[in-house]
Amino acid sequence: MAIPLLICDDSNMARKQVKKSLPDGWDVDITYATNGVEGMDAIRNGQAEMMFLDLTMPEMDGYEVLDHVKAEGLKSVIIVISADIQPEARERVMAAGALDFIKKPINKEKLVGVLQKYGLL
């Protein structure tokens, strides 16, 4: 059964890059969101059992998404993918409930490694 996967990033190029980096043959049903508001709607609608989340987006950023997911008790495995590689950003998202943090630009080997590390493949 396909895993509902949400790719939430305001950059079309980044969304395409994440999709291209997904493991070959991984059974996922992909939904896209261009900001945190759309992302939260997708989570609430069951389209994000797993989520790749950018931090810097309009309307609602990734930090706010993590806060809302936690506050509403929603279930989604969230991996942050961001160009903000400051240690404080990583610490903040991990404390807010993200499973892991991958820096942009993403590459397939790194993504596959993270998924394998947590038994998600």
N, CA, C and O atoms as CSV, one atom per row, in Angstrom:
chain,resi,resn,atom,element,x,y,z
A,1,MET,N,N,0.843,-1.188,0.000
A,1,MET,CA,C,0.000,0.000,0.000
A,1,MET,C,C,0.888,1.252,0.000
A,1,MET,O,O,1.849,1.343,0.764
A,2,ALA,N,N,0.561,2.183,-0.840
A,2,ALA,CA,C,1.365,3.400,-0.995
A,2,ALA,C,C,1.313,4.256,0.264
A,2,ALA,O,O,0.268,4.392,0.900
A,3,ILE,N,N,2.455,4.825,0.608
A,3,ILE,CA,C,2.567,5.734,1.745
A,3,ILE,C,C,2.175,7.136,1.277
A,3,ILE,O,O,2.739,7.636,0.304
A,4,PRO,N,N,1.215,7.782,1.955
A,4,PRO,CA,C,0.898,9.171,1.612
A,4,PRO,C,C,2.079,10.069,1.983
A,4,PRO,O,O,2.413,10.214,3.159
A,5,LEU,N,N,2.702,10.665,0.978
A,5,LEU,CA,C,3.905,11.481,1.169
A,5,LEU,C,C,3.630,12.899,0.712
A,5,LEU,O,O,3.150,13.126,-0.399
A,6,LEU,N,N,3.940,13.861,1.588
A,6,LEU,CA,C,3.777,15.268,1.268
A,6,LEU,C,C,5.146,15.915,1.095
A,6,LEU,O,O,6.028,15.761,1.940
A,7,ILE,N,N,5.314,16.636,-0.004
A,7,ILE,CA,C,6.511,17.443,-0.216
A,7,ILE,C,C,6.055,18.892,-0.119
A,7,ILE,O,O,5.322,19.384,-0.976
A,8,CYS,N,N,6.501,19.574,0.945
A,8,CYS,CA,C,6.047,20.931,1.237
A,8,CYS,C,C,7.223,21.905,1.110
A,8,CYS,O,O,8.094,21.971,1.977
A,9,ASP,N,N,7.221,22.655,0.011
A,9,ASP,CA,C,8.296,23.616,-0.264
A,9,ASP,C,C,7.746,24.658,-1.222
A,9,ASP,O,O,7.028,24.315,-2.161
A,10,ASP,N,N,8.069,25.916,-1.001
A,10,ASP,CA,C,7.558,26.964,-1.879
A,10,ASP,C,C,8.264,27.015,-3.224
A,10,ASP,O,O,7.787,27.679,-4.145
A,11,SER,N,N,9.386,26.328,-3.351
A,11,SER,CA,C,10.138,26.314,-4.607
A,11,SER,C,C,9.750,25.108,-5.452
A,11,SER,O,O,9.898,23.965,-5.022
A,12,ASN,N,N,9.251,25.372,-6.663
A,12,ASN,CA,C,8.903,24.295,-7.585
A,12,ASN,C,C,10.130,23.440,-7.900
A,12,ASN,O,O,10.044,22.214,-7.972
A,13,MET,N,N,11.274,24.106,-8.086
A,13,MET,CA,C,12.503,23.378,-8.393
A,13,MET,C,C,12.886,22.448,-7.233
A,13,MET,O,O,13.299,21.311,-7.462
A,14,ALA,N,N,12.753,22.920,-6.013
A,14,ALA,CA,C,13.080,22.091,-4.848
A,14,ALA,C,C,12.131,20.906,-4.741
A,14,ALA,O,O,12.564,19.799,-4.421
A,15,ARG,N,N,10.837,21.119,-5.005
A,15,ARG,CA,C,9.868,20.003,-4.962
A,15,ARG,C,C,10.248,18.939,-5.995
A,15,ARG,O,O,10.207,17.744,-5.703
A,16,LYS,N,N,10.616,19.376,-7.201
A,16,LYS,CA,C,11.027,18.433,-8.249
A,16,LYS,C,C,12.303,17.695,-7.846
A,16,LYS,O,O,12.433,16.497,-8.094
A,17,GLN,N,N,13.242,18.410,-7.225
A,17,GLN,CA,C,14.499,17.801,-6.812
A,17,GLN,C,C,14.262,16.734,-5.740
A,17,GLN,O,O,14.893,15.677,-5.773
A,18,VAL,N,N,13.371,16.996,-4.804
A,18,VAL,CA,C,13.048,15.998,-3.779
A,18,VAL,C,C,12.418,14.781,-4.442
A,18,VAL,O,O,12.794,13.649,-4.141
A,19,LYS,N,N,11.459,15.004,-5.346
A,19,LYS,CA,C,10.813,13.876,-6.027
A,19,LYS,C,C,11.843,13.031,-6.775
A,19,LYS,O,O,11.798,11.803,-6.718
A,20,LYS,N,N,12.774,13.689,-7.478
A,20,LYS,CA,C,13.824,12.967,-8.215
A,20,LYS,C,C,14.740,12.178,-7.294
A,20,LYS,O,O,15.329,11.182,-7.714
A,21,SER,N,N,14.867,12.606,-6.052
A,21,SER,CA,C,15.766,11.968,-5.094
A,21,SER,C,C,15.130,10.804,-4.342
A,21,SER,O,O,15.806,10.120,-3.573
A,22,LEU,N,N,13.842,10.574,-4.556
A,22,LEU,CA,C,13.175,9.475,-3.854
A,22,LEU,C,C,13.747,8.136,-4.328
A,22,LEU,O,O,14.142,7.997,-5.485
A,23,PRO,N,N,13.786,7.168,-3.435
A,23,PRO,CA,C,14.317,5.850,-3.806
A,23,PRO,C,C,13.516,5.217,-4.945
A,23,PRO,O,O,12.292,5.337,-5.002
A,24,ASP,N,N,14.218,4.550,-5.837
A,24,ASP,CA,C,13.560,3.857,-6.948
A,24,ASP,C,C,12.609,2.801,-6.395
A,24,ASP,O,O,12.963,2.036,-5.497
A,25,GLY,N,N,11.407,2.771,-6.940
A,25,GLY,CA,C,10.438,1.747,-6.564
A,25,GLY,C,C,9.763,1.960,-5.218
A,25,GLY,O,O,8.988,1.109,-4.782
A,26,TRP,N,N,10.038,3.076,-4.548
A,26,TRP,CA,C,9.409,3.356,-3.248
A,26,TRP,C,C,7.944,3.654,-3.499
A,26,TRP,O,O,7.616,4.548,-4.279
A,27,ASP,N,N,7.054,2.911,-2.843
A,27,ASP,CA,C,5.617,3.005,-3.073
A,27,ASP,C,C,5.026,4.158,-2.268
A,27,ASP,O,O,4.639,3.997,-1.110
A,28,VAL,N,N,4.967,5.334,-2.913
A,28,VAL,CA,C,4.420,6.521,-2.263
A,28,VAL,C,C,3.375,7.186,-3.154
A,28,VAL,O,O,3.435,7.106,-4.381
A,29,ASP,N,N,2.428,7.834,-2.510
A,29,ASP,CA,C,1.420,8.638,-3.189
A,29,ASP,C,C,1.737,10.096,-2.825
A,29,ASP,O,O,1.477,10.534,-1.704
A,30,ILE,N,N,2.301,10.839,-3.784
A,30,ILE,CA,C,2.849,12.169,-3.506
A,30,ILE,C,C,1.804,13.270,-3.648
A,30,ILE,O,O,1.046,13.327,-4.616
A,31,THR,N,N,1.798,14.144,-2.637
A,31,THR,CA,C,1.019,15.376,-2.654
A,31,THR,C,C,2.027,16.510,-2.487
A,31,THR,O,O,3.039,16.354,-1.804
A,32,TYR,N,N,1.745,17.656,-3.116
A,32,TYR,CA,C,2.633,18.808,-3.016
A,32,TYR,C,C,1.916,19.962,-2.322
A,32,TYR,O,O,0.711,20.156,-2.484
A,33,ALA,N,N,2.683,20.720,-1.548
A,33,ALA,CA,C,2.182,21.947,-0.931
A,33,ALA,C,C,3.226,23.031,-1.142
A,33,ALA,O,O,4.428,22.768,-1.084
A,34,THR,N,N,2.761,24.251,-1.389
A,34,THR,CA,C,3.681,25.355,-1.664
A,34,THR,C,C,3.902,26.264,-0.456
A,34,THR,O,O,4.689,27.209,-0.517
A,35,ASN,N,N,3.204,25.974,0.637
A,35,ASN,CA,C,3.400,26.728,1.877
A,35,ASN,C,C,2.841,25.912,3.039
A,35,ASN,O,O,2.229,24.863,2.839
A,36,GLY,N,N,3.055,26.402,4.237
A,36,GLY,CA,C,2.632,25.661,5.418
A,36,GLY,C,C,1.139,25.530,5.580
A,36,GLY,O,O,0.665,24.540,6.137
A,37,VAL,N,N,0.380,26.510,5.103
A,37,VAL,CA,C,-1.078,26.432,5.195
A,37,VAL,C,C,-1.571,25.246,4.365
A,37,VAL,O,O,-2.370,24.439,4.841
A,38,GLU,N,N,-1.089,25.144,3.119
A,38,GLU,CA,C,-1.453,24.000,2.270
A,38,GLU,C,C,-0.950,22.700,2.888
A,38,GLU,O,O,-1.630,21.674,2.838
A,39,GLY,N,N,0.238,22.751,3.467
A,39,GLY,CA,C,0.799,21.569,4.109
A,39,GLY,C,C,-0.061,21.077,5.253
A,39,GLY,O,O,-0.312,19.878,5.371
A,40,MET,N,N,-0.516,21.987,6.096
A,40,MET,CA,C,-1.377,21.597,7.219
A,40,MET,C,C,-2.690,21.004,6.723
A,40,MET,O,O,-3.179,20.027,7.289
A,41,ASP,N,N,-3.266,21.586,5.668
A,41,ASP,CA,C,-4.497,21.019,5.089
A,41,ASP,C,C,-4.257,19.585,4.631
A,41,ASP,O,O,-5.089,18.709,4.865
A,42,ALA,N,N,-3.126,19.344,3.982
A,42,ALA,CA,C,-2.807,18.001,3.493
A,42,ALA,C,C,-2.630,17.024,4.662
A,42,ALA,O,O,-3.092,15.885,4.588
A,43,ILE,N,N,-1.973,17.455,5.726
A,43,ILE,CA,C,-1.803,16.583,6.891
A,43,ILE,C,C,-3.161,16.243,7.477
A,43,ILE,O,O,-3.446,15.078,7.753
A,44,ARG,N,N,-3.995,17.244,7.669
A,44,ARG,CA,C,-5.333,17.021,8.237
A,44,ARG,C,C,-6.188,16.115,7.357
A,44,ARG,O,O,-7.070,15.414,7.852
A,45,ASN,N,N,-5.924,16.130,6.046
A,45,ASN,CA,C,-6.692,15.303,5.099
A,45,ASN,C,C,-6.083,13.920,4.889
A,45,ASN,O,O,-6.523,13.187,4.003
A,46,GLY,N,N,-5.091,13.550,5.676
A,46,GLY,CA,C,-4.503,12.215,5.587
A,46,GLY,C,C,-3.546,12.018,4.426
A,46,GLY,O,O,-3.281,10.881,4.034
A,47,GLN,N,N,-3.024,13.096,3.871
A,47,GLN,CA,C,-2.134,13.013,2.714
A,47,GLN,C,C,-0.662,13.102,3.098
A,47,GLN,O,O,0.195,13.292,2.235
A,48,ALA,N,N,-0.363,12.966,4.396
A,48,ALA,CA,C,1.022,13.178,4.830
A,48,ALA,C,C,1.387,12.256,5.991
A,48,ALA,O,O,1.736,12.716,7.078
A,49,GLU,N,N,1.301,10.951,5.746
A,49,GLU,CA,C,1.812,10.027,6.750
A,49,GLU,C,C,3.297,10.313,6.958
A,49,GLU,O,O,3.852,10.121,8.040
A,50,MET,N,N,3.913,10.780,5.871
A,50,MET,CA,C,5.298,11.202,5.891
A,50,MET,C,C,5.392,12.526,5.140
A,50,MET,O,O,4.652,12.775,4.189
A,51,MET,N,N,6.334,13.378,5.596
A,51,MET,CA,C,6.421,14.715,5.003
A,51,MET,C,C,7.860,15.185,4.913
A,51,MET,O,O,8.645,15.009,5.845
A,52,PHE,N,N,8.197,15.787,3.777
A,52,PHE,CA,C,9.458,16.491,3.612
A,52,PHE,C,C,9.105,17.973,3.659
A,52,PHE,O,O,8.328,18.458,2.837
A,53,LEU,N,N,9.678,18.687,4.619
A,53,LEU,CA,C,9.247,20.044,4.939
A,53,LEU,C,C,10.382,21.052,4.833
A,53,LEU,O,O,11.439,20.884,5.441
A,54,ASP,N,N,10.148,22.101,4.052
A,54,ASP,CA,C,11.066,23.236,3.992
A,54,ASP,C,C,10.784,24.135,5.190
A,54,ASP,O,O,9.689,24.093,5.752
A,55,LEU,N,N,11.751,24.937,5.579
A,55,LEU,CA,C,11.548,25.847,6.714
A,55,LEU,C,C,11.107,27.244,6.295
A,55,LEU,O,O,10.254,27.847,6.946
A,56,THR,N,N,11.679,27.758,5.219
A,56,THR,CA,C,11.405,29.133,4.815
A,56,THR,C,C,10.376,29.154,3.699
A,56,THR,O,O,10.682,28.884,2.538
A,57,MET,N,N,9.128,29.486,4.084
A,57,MET,CA,C,8.025,29.532,3.122
A,57,MET,C,C,7.102,30.689,3.491
A,57,MET,O,O,7.097,31.139,4.637
A,58,PRO,N,N,6.318,31.174,2.520
A,58,PRO,CA,C,5.350,32.236,2.815
A,58,PRO,C,C,4.131,31.682,3.563
A,58,PRO,O,O,3.913,30.471,3.605
A,59,GLU,N,N,3.372,32.553,4.129
A,59,GLU,CA,C,2.114,32.279,4.825
A,59,GLU,C,C,2.292,31.535,6.142
A,59,GLU,O,O,1.834,32.011,7.181
A,60,MET,N,N,2.942,30.389,6.120
A,60,MET,CA,C,3.238,29.632,7.341
A,60,MET,C,C,4.539,28.896,7.080
A,60,MET,O,O,4.627,28.090,6.154
A,61,ASP,N,N,5.551,29.169,7.895
A,61,ASP,CA,C,6.844,28.527,7.647
A,61,ASP,C,C,6.908,27.130,8.270
A,61,ASP,O,O,5.968,26.695,8.936
A,62,GLY,N,N,8.004,26.450,8.050
A,62,GLY,CA,C,8.156,25.088,8.534
A,62,GLY,C,C,8.141,24.968,10.046
A,62,GLY,O,O,7.636,23.987,10.591
A,63,TYR,N,N,8.697,25.969,10.728
A,63,TYR,CA,C,8.660,25.960,12.193
A,63,TYR,C,C,7.212,26.001,12.691
A,63,TYR,O,O,6.847,25.285,13.623
A,64,GLU,N,N,6.404,26.838,12.063
A,64,GLU,CA,C,4.992,26.941,12.447
A,64,GLU,C,C,4.255,25.639,12.152
A,64,GLU,O,O,3.397,25.220,12.929
A,65,VAL,N,N,4.583,25.003,11.041
A,65,VAL,CA,C,3.958,23.716,10.718
A,65,VAL,C,C,4.273,22.698,11.821
A,65,VAL,O,O,3.378,22.012,12.315
A,66,LEU,N,N,5.542,22.609,12.197
A,66,LEU,CA,C,5.920,21.677,13.265
A,66,LEU,C,C,5.159,21.984,14.554
A,66,LEU,O,O,4.692,21.069,15.233
A,67,ASP,N,N,5.034,23.259,14.889
A,67,ASP,CA,C,4.305,23.649,16.099
A,67,ASP,C,C,2.830,23.251,16.022
A,67,ASP,O,O,2.268,22.753,16.997
A,68,HIS,N,N,2.205,23.471,14.861
A,68,HIS,CA,C,0.787,23.124,14.689
A,68,HIS,C,C,0.569,21.616,14.723
A,68,HIS,O,O,-0.394,21.139,15.324
A,69,VAL,N,N,1.450,20.872,14.086
A,69,VAL,CA,C,1.328,19.404,14.090
A,69,VAL,C,C,1.352,18.899,15.528
A,69,VAL,O,O,0.539,18.062,15.920
A,70,LYS,N,N,2.289,19.417,16.300
A,70,LYS,CA,C,2.414,19.005,17.708
A,70,LYS,C,C,1.194,19.436,18.512
A,70,LYS,O,O,0.624,18.635,19.253
A,71,ALA,N,N,0.790,20.694,18.372
A,71,ALA,CA,C,-0.334,21.234,19.141
A,71,ALA,C,C,-1.649,20.517,18.838
A,71,ALA,O,O,-2.486,20.336,19.722
A,72,GLU,N,N,-1.821,20.112,17.575
A,72,GLU,CA,C,-3.064,19.443,17.178
A,72,GLU,C,C,-2.999,17.932,17.348
A,72,GLU,O,O,-3.988,17.239,17.111
A,73,GLY,N,N,-1.843,17.414,17.758
A,73,GLY,CA,C,-1.704,15.970,17.957
A,73,GLY,C,C,-1.800,15.178,16.662
A,73,GLY,O,O,-2.261,14.036,16.664
A,74,LEU,N,N,-1.372,15.772,15.564
A,74,LEU,CA,C,-1.434,15.100,14.268
A,74,LEU,C,C,-0.249,14.151,14.116
A,74,LEU,O,O,0.816,14.368,14.695
A,75,LYS,N,N,-0.449,13.109,13.336
A,75,LYS,CA,C,0.596,12.112,13.119
A,75,LYS,C,C,1.177,12.274,11.722
A,75,LYS,O,O,0.473,12.131,10.723
A,76,SER,N,N,2.460,12.571,11.667
A,76,SER,CA,C,3.186,12.650,10.409
A,76,SER,C,C,4.667,12.540,10.732
A,76,SER,O,O,5.169,13.220,11.627
A,77,VAL,N,N,5.358,11.683,10.002
A,77,VAL,CA,C,6.805,11.592,10.140
A,77,VAL,C,C,7.380,12.727,9.304
A,77,VAL,O,O,7.213,12.745,8.084
A,78,ILE,N,N,8.057,13.676,9.952
A,78,ILE,CA,C,8.508,14.880,9.258
A,78,ILE,C,C,10.026,14.932,9.205
A,78,ILE,O,O,10.712,14.874,10.226
A,79,ILE,N,N,10.528,15.041,7.982
A,79,ILE,CA,C,11.948,15.257,7.750
A,79,ILE,C,C,12.084,16.644,7.129
A,79,ILE,O,O,11.521,16.925,6.071
A,80,VAL,N,N,12.835,17.494,7.801
A,80,VAL,CA,C,13.044,18.859,7.310
A,80,VAL,C,C,14.160,18.848,6.269
A,80,VAL,O,O,15.204,18.224,6.457
A,81,ILE,N,N,13.913,19.552,5.171
A,81,ILE,CA,C,14.915,19.731,4.121
A,81,ILE,C,C,15.053,21.236,3.933
A,81,ILE,O,O,14.133,21.893,3.447
A,82,SER,N,N,16.209,21.782,4.320
A,82,SER,CA,C,16.363,23.234,4.320
A,82,SER,C,C,17.790,23.658,4.021
A,82,SER,O,O,18.745,22.923,4.273
A,83,ALA,N,N,17.911,24.862,3.478
A,83,ALA,CA,C,19.228,25.447,3.247
A,83,ALA,C,C,19.752,26.131,4.510
A,83,ALA,O,O,20.927,26.492,4.579
A,84,ASP,N,N,18.889,26.309,5.505
A,84,ASP,CA,C,19.297,26.922,6.766
A,84,ASP,C,C,20.021,25.862,7.590
A,84,ASP,O,O,19.389,25.067,8.286
A,85,ILE,N,N,21.347,25.855,7.508
A,85,ILE,CA,C,22.115,24.777,8.138
A,85,ILE,C,C,22.747,25.200,9.468
A,85,ILE,O,O,23.657,24.540,9.968
A,86,GLN,N,N,22.262,26.288,10.025
A,86,GLN,CA,C,22.778,26.717,11.317
A,86,GLN,C,C,22.407,25.681,12.384
A,86,GLN,O,O,21.299,25.146,12.359
A,87,PRO,N,N,23.309,25.396,13.309
A,87,PRO,CA,C,23.017,24.411,14.359
A,87,PRO,C,C,21.726,24.723,15.128
A,87,PRO,O,O,21.006,23.815,15.542
A,88,GLU,N,N,21.449,26.003,15.308
A,88,GLU,CA,C,20.235,26.390,16.035
A,88,GLU,C,C,18.973,25.943,15.291
A,88,GLU,O,O,17.998,25.529,15.917
A,89,ALA,N,N,18.990,26.025,13.974
A,89,ALA,CA,C,17.835,25.598,13.177
A,89,ALA,C,C,17.612,24.100,13.349
A,89,ALA,O,O,16.485,23.657,13.571
A,90,ARG,N,N,18.690,23.319,13.247
A,90,ARG,CA,C,18.575,21.872,13.424
A,90,ARG,C,C,18.049,21.534,14.817
A,90,ARG,O,O,17.141,20.715,14.960
A,91,GLU,N,N,18.616,22.160,15.834
A,91,GLU,CA,C,18.178,21.888,17.201
A,91,GLU,C,C,16.708,22.239,17.384
A,91,GLU,O,O,15.958,21.497,18.020
A,92,ARG,N,N,16.308,23.361,16.830
A,92,ARG,CA,C,14.915,23.815,16.989
A,92,ARG,C,C,13.922,22.855,16.335
A,92,ARG,O,O,12.893,22.530,16.928
A,93,VAL,N,N,14.223,22.398,15.112
A,93,VAL,CA,C,13.276,21.499,14.444
A,93,VAL,C,C,13.249,20.123,15.099
A,93,VAL,O,O,12.203,19.476,15.153
A,94,MET,N,N,14.383,19.687,15.588
A,94,MET,CA,C,14.414,18.385,16.257
A,94,MET,C,C,13.615,18.459,17.567
A,94,MET,O,O,12.888,17.525,17.903
A,95,ALA,N,N,13.750,19.547,18.288
A,95,ALA,CA,C,12.994,19.736,19.530
A,95,ALA,C,C,11.497,19.852,19.254
A,95,ALA,O,O,10.673,19.499,20.098
A,96,ALA,N,N,11.155,20.348,18.070
A,96,ALA,CA,C,9.745,20.522,17.712
A,96,ALA,C,C,9.110,19.250,17.159
A,96,ALA,O,O,7.912,19.227,16.876
A,97,GLY,N,N,9.909,18.188,17.002
A,97,GLY,CA,C,9.313,16.915,16.587
A,97,GLY,C,C,9.729,16.376,15.239
A,97,GLY,O,O,9.241,15.326,14.822
A,98,ALA,N,N,10.626,17.072,14.537
A,98,ALA,CA,C,11.101,16.540,13.253
A,98,ALA,C,C,11.937,15.285,13.508
A,98,ALA,O,O,12.639,15.190,14.515
A,99,LEU,N,N,11.854,14.336,12.595
A,99,LEU,CA,C,12.626,13.104,12.717
A,99,LEU,C,C,14.092,13.350,12.394
A,99,LEU,O,O,14.979,12.821,13.064
A,100,ASP,N,N,14.344,14.158,11.362
A,100,ASP,CA,C,15.721,14.438,10.963
A,100,ASP,C,C,15.746,15.721,10.149
A,100,ASP,O,O,14.709,16.317,9.858
A,101,PHE,N,N,16.957,16.130,9.790
A,101,PHE,CA,C,17.197,17.382,9.074
A,101,PHE,C,C,18.200,17.099,7.964
A,101,PHE,O,O,19.295,16.598,8.222
A,102,ILE,N,N,17.827,17.420,6.733
A,102,ILE,CA,C,18.709,17.240,5.576
A,102,ILE,C,C,18.936,18.617,4.960
A,102,ILE,O,O,17.985,19.371,4.753
A,103,LYS,N,N,20.193,18.944,4.667
A,103,LYS,CA,C,20.459,20.252,4.076
A,103,LYS,C,C,20.257,20.224,2.562
A,103,LYS,O,O,20.490,19.217,1.894
A,104,LYS,N,N,19.813,21.371,2.051
A,104,LYS,CA,C,19.679,21.559,0.602
A,104,LYS,C,C,21.023,21.964,0.049
A,104,LYS,O,O,21.818,22.557,0.778
A,105,PRO,N,N,21.315,21.676,-1.200
A,105,PRO,CA,C,20.474,20.880,-2.098
A,105,PRO,C,C,20.529,19.405,-1.712
A,105,PRO,O,O,21.575,18.878,-1.334
A,106,ILE,N,N,19.392,18.771,-1.817
A,106,ILE,CA,C,19.267,17.370,-1.433
A,106,ILE,C,C,19.893,16.486,-2.505
A,106,ILE,O,O,19.902,16.835,-3.686
A,107,ASN,N,N,20.414,15.346,-2.083
A,107,ASN,CA,C,20.854,14.357,-3.066
A,107,ASN,C,C,20.271,13.003,-2.680
A,107,ASN,O,O,19.947,12.753,-1.519
A,108,LYS,N,N,20.150,12.157,-3.661
A,108,LYS,CA,C,19.482,10.876,-3.491
A,108,LYS,C,C,20.152,10.012,-2.419
A,108,LYS,O,O,19.463,9.403,-1.600
A,109,GLU,N,N,21.484,9.953,-2.416
A,109,GLU,CA,C,22.192,9.099,-1.460
A,109,GLU,C,C,21.897,9.522,-0.028
A,109,GLU,O,O,21.662,8.678,0.837
A,110,LYS,N,N,21.910,10.813,0.220
A,110,LYS,CA,C,21.633,11.321,1.572
A,110,LYS,C,C,20.202,10.994,1.989
A,110,LYS,O,O,19.964,10.537,3.107
A,111,LEU,N,N,19.255,11.229,1.087
A,111,LEU,CA,C,17.849,10.963,1.401
A,111,LEU,C,C,17.630,9.480,1.677
A,111,LEU,O,O,16.989,9.117,2.663
A,112,VAL,N,N,18.154,8.634,0.817
A,112,VAL,CA,C,18.008,7.186,1.005
A,112,VAL,C,C,18.653,6.755,2.326
A,112,VAL,O,O,18.100,5.927,3.049
A,113,GLY,N,N,19.822,7.320,2.636
A,113,GLY,CA,C,20.497,6.999,3.885
A,113,GLY,C,C,19.656,7.343,5.103
A,113,GLY,O,O,19.585,6.560,6.050
A,114,VAL,N,N,19.020,8.503,5.087
A,114,VAL,CA,C,18.169,8.910,6.206
A,114,VAL,C,C,16.954,7.986,6.319
A,114,VAL,O,O,16.582,7.580,7.420
A,115,LEU,N,N,16.349,7.661,5.202
A,115,LEU,CA,C,15.179,6.768,5.228
A,115,LEU,C,C,15.555,5.395,5.753
A,115,LEU,O,O,14.804,4.798,6.525
A,116,GLN,N,N,16.708,4.889,5.345
A,116,GLN,CA,C,17.174,3.587,5.825
A,116,GLN,C,C,17.499,3.646,7.319
A,116,GLN,O,O,17.192,2.714,8.063
A,117,LYS,N,N,18.107,4.723,7.745
A,117,LYS,CA,C,18.489,4.891,9.163
A,117,LYS,C,C,17.288,4.703,10.092
A,117,LYS,O,O,17.426,4.141,11.178
A,118,TYR,N,N,16.118,5.170,9.670
A,118,TYR,CA,C,14.923,5.109,10.496
A,118,TYR,C,C,13.973,3.966,10.103
A,118,TYR,O,O,12.847,3.898,10.598
A,119,GLY,N,N,14.421,3.083,9.228
A,119,GLY,CA,C,13.596,1.944,8.828
A,119,GLY,C,C,12.361,2.331,8.034
A,119,GLY,O,O,11.327,1.671,8.126
A,120,LEU,N,N,12.465,3.396,7.258
A,120,LEU,CA,C,11.325,3.883,6.482
A,120,LEU,C,C,11.286,3.343,5.061
A,120,LEU,O,O,10.370,3.644,4.297
A,121,LEU,N,N,12.287,2.545,4.714
A,121,LEU,CA,C,12.319,1.914,3.378
A,121,LEU,C,C,12.076,0.438,3.509
A,121,LEU,O,O,12.063,-0.277,2.507
